[in-house]
């Protein structure tokens, strides 16, 4: 229940009415309500405060304006960061409840016509989703680190670190308008204003809200579907390929657009098998359940098969929803060369050039398929396009973040914008009218991933290229050095301005803003150890590439032994766990504590610097240096053992 109790009365409808044009929206009996899974139960009545997107920078603005959310219910619009960060940060600042709504400026008529005339979210559209804090650990909140199977030791619900501590509820902008309109206090800054025809105020008051949530905390089965094709020559090396099949309500785009491509891909490989093709390595095709609540199906399967995966898994290949437009890939950078090789051979169905060429054009024009990001024009002019780093948000998390298994995430998109995400309006009707109408990118996705799988399965020597990893680590090294300098300069400027009283002179005296807090600059850090470790990996990588041709001529028995060792190279980049989140063991890629799905690279060092824990940053730097050196030494050992004498 969600209701405005003062200064006027309003009860949120929280209903997504059927569209007459869309027959799939008429099925209401099986439609789950709009809610956030893994919210806390609660029955609270409190003043309302608008917090914009509810990100850390927004709380700095609130603090400067003298506004506290302690004891309040916050209302935040979607965007700016993963949804689970909104209640997480609200609770850390003392809020007792959280409402998340889709603002029409971001996800409605501010972007395009709304359904059914256009593709954008109508006023009643609700974005469901999990608020489980998967930055700590993915999967079943009650069984971190072990498979959630009968007999497993389970935490109490109150002990689960990933379950939100305050009640959270999502609503559409039609329901949100009366709550926001009832707020008073100062008007918000321009960048906080959405698309509703009201003046946006901070609050608190006079709006007071009653929020009540009672959840079913019973256990339900999660049903993964696993299909295996045993390898003909090296069956103990596994290629795991996955896409989830569970969705919110209808789920035509998320996830069926990706799952249907995986099924076609698997069907094609089955036909090749009937014609006599046998992969050298074992293929494990998976349809994951329980992804939407918190990557449950993939994580629990991986944790249950921990020992086998650590020994045998050479790669995990993931996809999720798939759309019309540009090719995108992210993951472990030793896979960058193979991604580029495959992308250069796939023809884009709309422009008739390779999907590699089209993605290069997108990078040169606007920095990537979605625009912006860390991809630069200089990188786009190289022989290979860089792949993105990935953190969490899909089923690769357990494989990459927890087990250090080389992973890649593939997909197409960027052309169509829609407002059906996690709503009852994500239907085949929507796809037929506003998505991949010609149904050409599903087959292209199946072709792309299928060729990638076959190349990896049948290569004489596993097609890792560690020079791309070394090159990427050099970039991360430069970023850390720049981050230290930036933090030092920012602190110097902030503290000078405070000492000179400049904020008091430049702020509007009538708004009575508080000055920002002073900042402690980080000390200079010695990155020479990281430089040396990366140089060692770069040398070992080049030596490996030079020796590859000779390695391909080894006897089948020796190649099998070589590939078994290559399978575990990336495990050397695992640590004992990042500070305060031991489940996340990958020292190079991790979801950011305050980035959610977004990745933090060399996270132990980077996040310690960003959050002002400077001794910890130095400690983590030593750990990372050791891990990269270990990988370099292990790769050099492999080269020495298997190079032709």
C-alpha positions in Angstrom: 0.0 0.0 0.0 1.1 3.5 -0.8 -0.9 6.6 0.1 -0.6 10.3 0.6 -2.1 11.1 4.0 -1.6 14.8 4.1 -2.1 17.6 3.2 -4.6 15.8 0.9 -5.6 12.2 0.5 -4.4 10.0 -2.4 -4.0 6.3 -2.8 -1.6 5.1 -5.5 -3.3 2.8 -8.0 -0.2 0.8 -8.8 -2.0 -0.9 -11.7 -1.0 -1.2 -15.4 -4.2 -1.2 -17.4 -4.4 -3.2 -20.6 -3.8 -1.5 -23.9 -6.7 -2.3 -26.3 -4.2 -2.6 -29.2 -2.0 -5.1 -27.3 -3.6 -8.5 -26.7 -0.8 -9.6 -24.4 -1.6 -6.9 -21.8 -5.1 -8.3 -21.3 -4.0 -11.3 -19.3 -4.2 -9.9 -15.8 -4.7 -13.1 -13.8 -1.0 -14.1 -14.0 0.4 -10.6 -13.9 2.6 -10.0 -10.9 2.1 -6.6 -9.2 4.6 -3.8 -9.4 7.1 -4.3 -6.7 10.8 -4.5 -5.9 12.0 -7.9 -4.9 14.2 -8.2 -1.7 12.8 -5.1 -0.2 12.3 -5.1 3.5 8.8 -5.4 5.0 7.6 -2.4 6.7 4.7 -0.2 7.7 5.9 3.4 8.0 4.3 6.9 7.9 6.7 9.8 7.5 7.3 13.1 5.7 8.3 12.9 2.1 11.6 14.2 0.6 12.5 14.3 -3.1 16.1 13.2 -3.7 16.3 13.4 -7.5 18.0 10.1 -8.6 19.1 9.3 -5.1 22.8 9.0 -6.0 25.7 10.2 -3.7 26.0 13.5 -5.5 22.3 14.2 -4.8 22.8 13.7 -1.1 25.6 16.3 -1.2 23.1 18.7 -2.7 20.6 18.0 0.0 23.2 18.5 2.7 24.2 21.8 1.2 20.6 22.9 1.3 20.3 21.8 4.9 17.8 19.0 4.2 17.9 15.7 6.0 16.1 12.5 5.0 16.5 11.0 8.5 13.2 9.6 9.5 11.7 10.4 6.1 10.4 8.5 3.2 12.4 9.5 0.0 11.0 9.6 -3.5 13.6 9.1 -6.2 13.3 8.9 -10.0 14.8 6.1 -11.9 18.1 6.8 -13.6 21.6 7.9 -12.7 22.5 4.4 -11.3 21.2 1.0 -10.4 17.8 1.0 -8.6 19.2 -0.9 -5.6 21.5 2.0 -4.8 18.5 4.3 -4.2 17.2 2.5 -1.1 20.7 1.6 0.0 21.8 5.2 0.1 18.5 6.3 1.5 18.9 3.9 4.4 22.5 4.9 5.0 21.2 8.5 5.4 18.5 7.5 7.9 15.4 7.2 5.7 12.7 4.8 6.7 11.3 4.1 3.2 11.9 4.6 -0.5 9.6 5.2 -3.5 11.1 4.9 -7.0 9.2 6.3 -10.0 9.8 6.6 -13.7 9.9 10.3 -14.6 8.4 11.2 -18.1 11.5 13.3 -18.9 13.6 10.2 -18.8 11.1 7.4 -19.6 8.0 8.8 -21.0 6.6 11.6 -23.1 9.7 13.7 -22.6 11.5 11.2 -25.0 8.8 10.3 -27.5 5.1 9.5 -27.8 3.9 7.1 -25.2 2.2 3.7 -25.7 0.2 2.8 -27.7 1.0 5.7 -30.1 4.7 5.6 -29.5 7.3 3.4 -27.7 7.6 5.2 -24.4 6.3 4.3 -20.9 2.7 5.4 -20.2 1.8 7.1 -16.9 0.8 3.8 -15.3 3.9 1.9 -16.4 5.8 0.5 -13.5 9.5 -0.6 -13.6 9.8 -3.6 -11.4 13.2 -5.0 -10.4 15.4 -6.4 -7.7 17.0 -4.3 -5.1 19.1 -7.1 -3.8 22.6 -5.6 -3.2 24.5 -7.9 -5.6 27.6 -5.7 -5.2 28.1 -7.7 -2.0 27.3 -11.1 -3.5 24.9 -12.5 -6.2 22.4 -15.3 -5.9 20.2 -16.5 -3.0 20.6 -13.9 -0.2 20.5 -16.7 2.4 23.4 -18.9 1.0 26.3 -16.6 0.1 29.2 -18.6 -1.4 27.4 -22.0 -1.4 24.8 -23.6 -3.6 21.2 -23.1 -2.5 20.3 -26.8 -2.5 18.3 -28.9 0.0 20.2 -29.2 3.3 22.4 -26.1 2.7 23.0 -23.9 5.7 21.0 -20.8 5.4 21.2 -17.4 7.0 18.3 -15.8 8.8 16.6 -13.2 6.7 17.7 -10.5 9.2 21.3 -11.6 8.6 21.3 -11.4 4.8 23.5 -8.4 3.8 21.9 -8.1 0.3 18.3 -7.6 1.5 17.3 -4.0 1.8 16.9 -2.6 5.3 13.9 -0.3 4.4 10.7 -0.9 2.4 10.9 0.1 -1.3 8.2 0.4 -3.9 8.2 1.3 -7.6 5.4 3.4 -9.2 4.6 5.0 -12.5 4.7 8.8 -13.0 0.9 9.0 -13.0 0.9 7.8 -9.4 4.0 9.9 -8.5 2.6 13.2 -9.6 0.3 13.8 -6.6 3.1 12.9 -4.1 5.6 15.3 -5.7 3.0 18.0 -6.2 2.3 18.0 -2.4 5.9 18.8 -1.5 6.9 22.3 -0.4 10.2 23.9 0.5 12.8 25.3 -1.9 12.6 24.6 -5.6 15.1 22.0 -6.7 18.1 22.8 -9.0 17.4 22.7 -12.8 19.1 19.4 -13.2 16.8 17.8 -10.7 13.6 18.8 -12.5 11.7 16.2 -14.4 9.0 16.3 -17.0 5.9 16.5 -14.9 3.8 19.7 -15.2 4.6 20.7 -11.6 7.3 22.7 -9.7 9.7 20.2 -8.2 10.4 20.9 -4.5 12.7 19.2 -2.0 10.3 18.9 0.9 10.1 17.8 3.6 6.5 18.5 4.1 3.7 19.2 4.1 3.4 15.8 2.2 3.2 12.9 4.6 3.2 9.3 3.2 2.1 5.9 4.4 4.0 3.0 2.9 3.2 -0.6 3.8 4.9 -3.7 2.3 4.4 -7.3 3.4 6.2 -10.0 1.3 6.0 -13.7 0.9 9.3 -15.0 2.2 8.7 -18.6 1.4 11.1 -20.7 -0.7 10.3 -21.5 -4.3 12.2 -23.7 -6.8 14.5 -22.1 -9.4 14.6 -24.3 -12.5 17.7 -24.0 -14.7 17.8 -25.9 -18.0 21.2 -27.4 -18.8 22.2 -29.1 -22.1 25.6 -30.7 -22.7 27.5 -31.7 -25.8 30.7 -33.6 -24.8 33.9 -32.6 -26.4 35.6 -35.1 -28.8 39.2 -34.3 -28.0 39.4 -32.2 -24.8 36.2 -32.9 -23.0 37.5 -31.7 -19.7 37.6 -28.1 -21.0 34.2 -26.5 -20.7 32.6 -23.7 -22.7 29.5 -22.5 -20.7 27.0 -20.5 -22.7 24.0 -18.9 -21.0 21.0 -16.5 -21.2 18.2 -16.3 -18.6 14.6 -17.1 -19.4 12.7 -15.6 -16.4 11.2 -12.1 -16.9 8.9 -9.6 -15.3 5.4 -10.2 -16.5 5.6 -10.8 -20.3 9.4 -10.3 -20.8 9.4 -10.3 -24.6 12.5 -8.1 -24.8 14.1 -8.9 -21.4 15.0 -11.7 -21.7 13.2 -13.6 -24.5 14.9 -11.6 -27.3 18.2 -13.0 -26.1 16.9 -16.4 -25.0 15.3 -17.1 -28.4 18.6 -16.3 -30.1 20.3 -18.8 -27.8 17.8 -21.5 -28.7 18.3 -20.9 -32.4 22.0 -21.0 -31.9 21.8 -24.3 -30.0 19.4 -25.7 -32.6 22.0 -24.9 -35.4 24.8 -26.5 -33.5 22.6 -29.6 -33.0 22.0 -29.7 -36.8 25.8 -29.5 -37.3 26.2 -32.4 -34.9 23.8 -34.5 -36.9 25.9 -33.8 -40.0 29.1 -35.1 -38.3 30.6 -32.0 -36.5 32.0 -32.7 -33.1 33.4 -29.8 -30.9 36.8 -30.5 -29.5 35.7 -29.1 -26.1 32.6 -29.7 -24.1 29.7 -27.3 -24.7 27.3 -26.5 -21.8 24.3 -24.6 -22.9 22.2 -23.1 -20.1 18.8 -21.3 -19.8 19.0 -19.6 -16.4 16.0 -19.1 -14.1 15.9 -16.5 -11.3 18.1 -13.9 -13.0 15.7 -11.0 -12.3 15.6 -11.5 -8.5 19.4 -11.4 -8.2 21.2 -13.7 -10.7 20.0 -16.7 -8.6 19.9 -19.6 -11.2 23.4 -19.0 -12.6 25.0 -18.2 -9.3 23.6 -21.1 -7.4 24.4 -23.5 -10.2 28.0 -22.1 -10.3 28.4 -22.3 -6.5 27.0 -25.9 -6.5 29.6 -26.9 -9.2 32.4 -24.8 -7.7 35.2 -27.3 -7.9 34.4 -28.5 -11.4 34.1 -25.0 -12.7 37.4 -23.9 -11.2 39.1 -26.9 -12.8 37.4 -27.1 -16.1 35.6 -23.9 -17.2 37.6 -22.2 -19.9 35.0 -19.5 -20.7 31.6 -18.3 -19.9 29.7 -16.6 -22.8 26.6 -14.6 -21.7 23.8 -12.7 -23.4 20.7 -11.0 -22.1 18.1 -9.0 -24.0 19.0 -8.4 -27.7 17.8 -5.4 -29.9 18.3 -3.7 -33.2 21.4 -1.8 -34.0 25.0 -1.9 -32.9 27.1 -4.8 -31.8 28.5 -4.6 -28.2 30.8 -6.8 -26.2 32.3 -6.6 -22.8 34.3 -8.9 -20.6 37.7 -10.3 -19.9 40.2 -8.6 -22.2 42.1 -11.7 -23.2 39.0 -12.4 -25.3 39.2 -9.0 -27.1 41.0 -10.4 -30.2 38.5 -13.2 -30.7 35.6 -10.8 -30.3 37.1 -8.6 -33.0 37.8 -11.5 -35.3 34.2 -12.7 -35.1 32.7 -9.2 -35.4 34.6 -8.6 -38.7 32.9 -11.6 -40.3 29.3 -10.8 -39.4 27.3 -8.7 -41.8 25.0 -6.1 -40.3 21.5 -6.7 -41.8 20.6 -3.1 -42.2 23.8 -1.4 -43.4 25.4 -4.4 -45.2 28.8 -3.7 -43.7 30.4 -5.8 -41.0 29.1 -5.3 -37.5 32.7 -4.5 -36.6 32.7 -1.6 -39.1 29.4 -0.3 -37.9 30.6 -0.3 -34.3 33.8 1.4 -35.3 31.8 4.1 -36.9 29.7 4.5 -33.7 32.8 4.9 -31.6 34.4 7.4 -34.0 31.2 9.5 -34.1 29.9 9.3 -30.6 32.1 7.1 -28.4 30.2 3.9 -28.7 26.9 2.3 -29.5 25.1 4.1 -26.7 27.2 7.3 -26.8 29.8 8.5 -24.3 31.7 6.0 -22.1 35.4 5.4 -21.9 35.9 4.5 -25.6 38.1 7.1 -27.4 38.6 8.0 -31.0 42.2 6.9 -30.8 41.2 3.4 -29.8 38.6 3.2 -32.5 41.3 3.8 -35.2 43.3 0.7 -34.1 43.1 -2.7 -35.7 41.0 -4.0 -32.9 38.1 -2.2 -31.1 38.3 -2.3 -27.3 35.7 -4.3 -25.5 34.1 -2.9 -22.3 34.8 -4.0 -18.8 31.8 -5.5 -17.0 30.8 -5.6 -13.4 27.4 -7.2 -12.6 23.7 -7.0 -13.7 23.6 -10.3 -15.6 24.5 -13.9 -15.3 28.2 -13.5 -15.9 28.7 -12.2 -12.3 29.4 -15.4 -10.5 31.7 -16.7 -13.2 33.8 -13.5 -13.5 33.6 -11.8 -10.2 33.6 -14.8 -7.9 35.4 -17.6 -9.8 37.7 -15.6 -12.1 36.5 -17.5 -15.2 37.2 -15.7 -18.4 33.9 -14.2 -19.5 32.2 -12.2 -22.3 28.8 -10.6 -22.7 27.5 -10.2 -26.2 24.5 -8.3 -27.7 23.0 -5.9 -30.2 21.1 -2.7 -29.6 21.1 1.1 -29.5 18.7 1.9 -32.3 15.3 1.7 -30.6 14.3 3.5 -27.4 11.4 2.2 -25.5 9.6 2.5 -22.1 8.6 -1.1 -21.5 11.5 -2.2 -19.4 10.3 -4.6 -16.5 6.7 -3.6 -17.1 3.6 -5.4 -18.3 4.0 -3.7 -21.6 7.2 -5.6 -22.6 5.3 -7.8 -25.1 5.6 -9.3 -28.6 3.2 -6.6 -29.7 5.6 -3.9 -28.7 8.5 -5.6 -30.5 6.4 -6.0 -33.7 5.5 -2.3 -33.6 8.5 -0.5 -32.1 11.4 -2.9 -31.9 13.2 -5.3 -34.3 10.1 -5.4 -36.6 11.8 -7.3 -39.4 13.2 -9.8 -36.8 16.7 -9.6 -38.3 18.9 -9.1 -35.2 17.8 -12.3 -33.5 19.4 -14.5 -36.2 22.4 -12.2 -36.3 22.8 -12.6 -32.5 22.6 -16.4 -32.9 25.2 -16.3 -35.7 27.6 -14.1 -33.7 27.5 -16.1 -30.5 27.4 -19.4 -32.4 30.5 -18.6 -34.4 32.2 -17.4 -31.2 31.4 -20.7 -29.5 32.7 -22.8 -32.4 35.9 -20.8 -32.7 36.6 -21.3 -29.1 35.6 -24.9 -29.1 37.7 -26.0 -32.0 40.9 -23.9 -31.7 44.0 -26.0 -31.4 45.3 -23.7 -28.7 42.7 -21.8 -26.7 42.3 -18.4 -28.4 43.2 -16.1 -25.5 45.3 -13.0 -26.3 46.8 -11.8 -23.1 48.5 -8.8 -24.8 45.1 -7.2 -24.9 44.8 -7.8 -21.1 48.2 -6.2 -20.5 47.4 -3.3 -22.8 44.1 -2.7 -20.9 45.9 -2.9 -17.5 48.2 -0.2 -18.7 45.1 2.0 -19.3 43.8 1.2 -15.8 47.2 2.0 -14.3 47.1 5.4 -16.0 43.6 6.0 -14.7 44.6 5.3 -11.1 47.6 7.7 -11.4 45.3 10.3 -12.9 42.7 9.7 -10.1 45.2 10.4 -7.4 46.2 13.7 -9.1 42.5 14.6 -9.6 41.6 13.9 -6.0 44.6 16.0 -4.8 43.7 18.9 -7.1 40.0 18.7 -6.1 40.9 18.7 -2.4 43.3 21.6 -2.8 40.7 23.7 -4.7 37.9 22.9 -2.3 39.9 23.6 0.8 41.3 26.9 -0.6 37.8 28.1 -1.5 36.6 27.2 2.1 39.6 29.1 3.7 38.9 32.1 1.5 35.1 32.1 2.3 34.3 31.9 -1.5 31.2 29.8 -1.1 29.6 32.3 1.2 30.4 35.0 -1.4 29.1 33.1 -4.4 26.0 31.3 -3.0 22.7 33.1 -3.0 22.4 34.6 0.6 18.6 34.1 0.5 18.9 30.3 0.1 21.2 29.9 3.1 23.3 27.1 1.6 25.8 25.2 3.7 29.4 25.2 2.5 30.6 21.8 1.2 32.8 19.8 3.6 36.6 20.1 3.5 38.4 17.2 1.7 41.5 15.2 2.7 43.8 14.8 -0.3 45.3 11.4 -1.0 49.1 11.1 -0.5 51.3 10.4 -3.5 51.3 6.7 -4.3 54.1 4.5 -5.6 52.8 2.8 -8.7 56.2 1.4 -9.8 55.3 -2.1 -8.6 52.1 -2.1 -10.7 54.1 -0.8 -13.7 56.6 -3.6 -13.3 53.9 -6.3 -12.9 52.1 -5.2 -16.1 55.4 -5.1 -18.0 56.0 -8.7 -16.9 52.6 -9.7 -18.1 53.1 -7.9 -21.4 56.4 -9.7 -22.0 54.9 -13.1 -21.1 51.9 -12.3 -23.4 54.1 -11.4 -26.3 56.2 -14.6 -25.8 53.0 -16.6 -25.7 51.8 -15.1 -29.0 55.2 -15.8 -30.6 55.1 -19.4 -29.5 51.5 -20.0 -30.5 52.3 -21.3 -34.0 54.7 -23.8 -32.6 52.2 -24.8 -29.8 49.6 -25.6 -32.5 52.0 -28.2 -33.9 52.4 -30.1 -30.6 51.0 -33.6 -30.2 47.3 -33.9 -29.2 48.4 -35.0 -25.7 50.7 -32.1 -25.2 48.1 -29.6 -26.6 45.5 -31.0 -24.2 47.9 -30.5 -21.3 48.7 -27.0 -22.5 45.0 -26.0 -22.8 44.2 -27.4 -19.4 46.8 -25.0 -17.9 45.6 -22.1 -20.1 42.1 -22.6 -18.7 43.2 -21.5 -15.3 45.4 -18.6 -16.1 42.8 -16.0 -15.1 42.4 -17.6 -11.7 45.7 -16.0 -10.8 43.8 -12.7 -10.7 41.7 -13.8 -7.8 42.3 -12.6 -4.3 40.8 -13.6 -0.9 38.0 -11.1 -1.5 37.6 -7.3 -1.7 37.4 -5.4 1.6 33.9 -5.8 3.2 32.7 -8.1 0.4 34.7 -11.3 0.4 32.5 -13.0 -2.2 33.9 -10.6 -4.9 37.3 -12.1 -5.5 38.3 -10.7 -8.9 41.0 -8.1 -8.4 40.6 -6.5 -11.9 36.8 -6.3 -12.5 34.0 -5.9 -9.9 30.6 -4.2 -9.6 31.1 -0.9 -7.8 29.8 -0.6 -4.2 28.1 2.7 -5.3 27.9 1.9 -9.0 25.6 -1.2 -8.9 25.8 -2.9 -12.2 28.6 -0.5 -13.3 32.1 -1.9 -13.2 35.0 -0.6 -11.1 38.4 -1.7 -12.5 41.2 -2.6 -10.1 38.4 -2.1 -7.6 40.3 -2.5 -4.4 42.5 0.4 -5.2 40.1 2.6 -7.1 37.2 2.5 -4.6 39.5 3.0 -1.6 40.8 6.1 -3.3 37.4 7.4 -4.2 36.0 6.8 -0.7 39.0 8.3 1.1 40.5 5.1 2.6 44.0 5.9 1.5 46.0 3.3 3.6 43.6 0.6 2.3 44.4 1.8 -1.3 48.1 1.2 -0.7 47.4 -2.2 0.8 45.2 -3.2 -2.1 47.8 -2.0 -4.6 50.3 -4.5 -3.1 47.7 -7.3 -3.5 47.0 -6.4 -7.1 50.7 -6.2 -8.0 51.2 -9.7 -6.6 48.3 -11.1 -8.5 49.4 -9.7 -11.9 52.9 -10.9 -11.2 51.6 -14.3 -10.5 49.6 -14.4 -13.7 52.7 -13.2 -15.7 54.9 -15.9 -14.0 52.3 -18.6 -14.7 52.0 -17.7 -18.3 55.8 -17.5 -18.7 56.0 -21.0 -17.2 53.4 -22.3 -19.7 55.4 -20.7 -22.6 58.6 -22.3 -21.3 57.1 -25.7 -20.8 55.3 -25.9 -24.2 57.5 -24.0 -26.6 59.2 -26.2 -29.1 62.7 -27.0 -28.2 
